[in-house]
Amino acid sequence: MERLLPMSKSNIHVVPHEGGWAVRREGAERVSSQHDTQTQAERSARRTAIRENGETFIHRRSGEIRDRNSYGNDPYPPPG
């Protein structure tokens, strides 16, 4: 009998890139898309995360994570 594994969440990062901002999947070498503003990049990342039940990580210019949002079937209240 084949056992189905749960689909892993996609982690999508908004990062500074070449004077603008980019959307990059966690672990990817190349960016998915490039944008002039952080707001544009956040919108793009959010659409992808919603479609894939993933999570967005918004970085500052320094590289530090300033915000993170999860999209999908998160249990509330969390177990435990």
C-alpha positions, 0 to 999 in steps of 0.5 A: 500500500502506497503511503501519501506524504503531506505536501510540504509548505512553500517558503517564499522570501522577499529579498533585496536584489540589484537595487530593487526587490525580488521573490525567491523560493527558499533554497533556490539559487535564482529569483522567481521575479524582480520588482522595483518596490518591496510592496510589489514583491510582497504582493507577488510572494503573497499570491504564490504563497496563497496558491501553494499554502505556503509562508512568506518571509519579508526581509529588510535591506539588511537581510533581517526578517521583519515579517512573516505570514502563513497561508493555508490550513493552519490549525487554530488554536495550535495543538499542544 
